[in-house]
């Protein structure tokens, strides 16, 4: 069973931020500058957390992972968007 997560990061170093951005493209949809929505199994979540920890500096950077519950509908149905419309990007899974 998959659950939907919002992953947001605040990374101070450009190189680390770029590596985390590239890593997250393999797990979810890039919905804003440093925000992804990812539908993950428990195992995928564990692996993603480990990979994020490898790339970040835990004293300087922050990653927030918000559990939004079970994956039940398309992302577009669960977003309220103000301003420019949300357009989903293509997604490839990298594990």
TORKOL-4160 file (C-alpha; in steps of 0.2 Angstrom, whole numbers, padded with zeros to 4 digits, m for minus):
95
<pt num="1" X="0000" Y="0000" Z="0000"/>
<pt num="2" X="0006" Y="0017" Z="m0005"/>
<pt num="3" X="0005" Y="0033" Z="0006"/>
<pt num="4" X="0006" Y="0051" Z="m0001"/>
<pt num="5" X="0020" Y="0062" Z="0007"/>
<pt num="6" X="0024" Y="0080" Z="0004"/>
<pt num="7" X="0043" Y="0082" Z="0005"/>
<pt num="8" X="0050" Y="0100" Z="0007"/>
<pt num="9" X="0069" Y="0104" Z="0009"/>
<pt num="10" X="0079" Y="0119" Z="0015"/>
<pt num="11" X="0097" Y="0116" Z="0010"/>
<pt num="12" X="0110" Y="0130" Z="0012"/>
<pt num="13" X="0123" Y="0123" Z="0000"/>
<pt num="14" X="0120" Y="0124" Z="m0019"/>
<pt num="15" X="0129" Y="0107" Z="m0023"/>
<pt num="16" X="0119" Y="0098" Z="m0009"/>
<pt num="17" X="0103" Y="0106" Z="m0014"/>
<pt num="18" X="0106" Y="0101" Z="m0032"/>
<pt num="19" X="0110" Y="0083" Z="m0027"/>
<pt num="20" X="0094" Y="0082" Z="m0016"/>
<pt num="21" X="0083" Y="0089" Z="m0031"/>
<pt num="22" X="0090" Y="0076" Z="m0042"/>
<pt num="23" X="0087" Y="0062" Z="m0029"/>
<pt num="24" X="0069" Y="0068" Z="m0026"/>
<pt num="25" X="0065" Y="0068" Z="m0045"/>
<pt num="26" X="0066" Y="0049" Z="m0043"/>
<pt num="27" X="0053" Y="0048" Z="m0029"/>
<pt num="28" X="0040" Y="0060" Z="m0033"/>
<pt num="29" X="0032" Y="0075" Z="m0043"/>
<pt num="30" X="0041" Y="0092" Z="m0041"/>
<pt num="31" X="0027" Y="0103" Z="m0037"/>
<pt num="32" X="0036" Y="0119" Z="m0031"/>
<pt num="33" X="0054" Y="0125" Z="m0030"/>
<pt num="34" X="0059" Y="0114" Z="m0015"/>
<pt num="35" X="0043" Y="0104" Z="m0013"/>
<pt num="36" X="0039" Y="0086" Z="m0020"/>
<pt num="37" X="0024" Y="0075" Z="m0018"/>
<pt num="38" X="0028" Y="0057" Z="m0017"/>
<pt num="39" X="0017" Y="0041" Z="m0017"/>
<pt num="40" X="0028" Y="0028" Z="m0008"/>
<pt num="41" X="0028" Y="0011" Z="0000"/>
<pt num="42" X="0035" Y="0009" Z="0018"/>
<pt num="43" X="0051" Y="0002" Z="0010"/>
<pt num="44" X="0053" Y="0016" Z="m0003"/>
<pt num="45" X="0051" Y="0029" Z="0012"/>
<pt num="46" X="0065" Y="0020" Z="0022"/>
<pt num="47" X="0076" Y="0020" Z="0007"/>
<pt num="48" X="0072" Y="0038" Z="0002"/>
<pt num="49" X="0076" Y="0044" Z="0020"/>
<pt num="50" X="0093" Y="0036" Z="0020"/>
<pt num="51" X="0098" Y="0043" Z="0004"/>
<pt num="52" X="0092" Y="0060" Z="0009"/>
<pt num="53" X="0103" Y="0059" Z="0025"/>
<pt num="54" X="0118" Y="0054" Z="0015"/>
<pt num="55" X="0116" Y="0070" Z="0004"/>
<pt num="56" X="0112" Y="0083" Z="0018"/>
<pt num="57" X="0121" Y="0091" Z="0032"/>
<pt num="58" X="0110" Y="0088" Z="0047"/>
<pt num="59" X="0117" Y="0103" Z="0056"/>
<pt num="60" X="0114" Y="0115" Z="0042"/>
<pt num="61" X="0100" Y="0108" Z="0031"/>
<pt num="62" X="0082" Y="0103" Z="0035"/>
<pt num="63" X="0070" Y="0091" Z="0026"/>
<pt num="64" X="0052" Y="0090" Z="0031"/>
<pt num="65" X="0042" Y="0074" Z="0027"/>
<pt num="66" X="0023" Y="0076" Z="0029"/>
<pt num="67" X="0012" Y="0060" Z="0028"/>
<pt num="68" X="m0004" Y="0065" Z="0019"/>
<pt num="69" X="m0012" Y="0047" Z="0021"/>
<pt num="70" X="m0016" Y="0034" Z="0009"/>
<pt num="71" X="m0014" Y="0037" Z="m0010"/>
<pt num="72" X="m0032" Y="0038" Z="m0016"/>
<pt num="73" X="m0033" Y="0050" Z="m0030"/>
<pt num="74" X="m0023" Y="0059" Z="m0043"/>
<pt num="75" X="m0012" Y="0073" Z="m0036"/>
<pt num="76" X="m0022" Y="0086" Z="m0045"/>
<pt num="77" X="m0038" Y="0082" Z="m0035"/>
<pt num="78" X="m0029" Y="0085" Z="m0018"/>
<pt num="79" X="m0021" Y="0102" Z="m0022"/>
<pt num="80" X="m0029" Y="0119" Z="m0021"/>
<pt num="81" X="m0018" Y="0130" Z="m0032"/>
<pt num="82" X="m0018" Y="0149" Z="m0031"/>
<pt num="83" X="m0011" Y="0158" Z="m0046"/>
<pt num="84" X="m0003" Y="0149" Z="m0060"/>
<pt num="85" X="m0011" Y="0132" Z="m0063"/>
<pt num="86" X="m0001" Y="0116" Z="m0058"/>
<pt num="87" X="0005" Y="0105" Z="m0072"/>
<pt num="88" X="0011" Y="0088" Z="m0068"/>
<pt num="89" X="0029" Y="0084" Z="m0074"/>
<pt num="90" X="0034" Y="0067" Z="m0081"/>
<pt num="91" X="0041" Y="0055" Z="m0067"/>
<pt num="92" X="0053" Y="0041" Z="m0068"/>
<pt num="93" X="0057" Y="0030" Z="m0053"/>
<pt num="94" X="0075" Y="0028" Z="m0048"/>
<pt num="95" X="0079" Y="0016" Z="m0035"/>
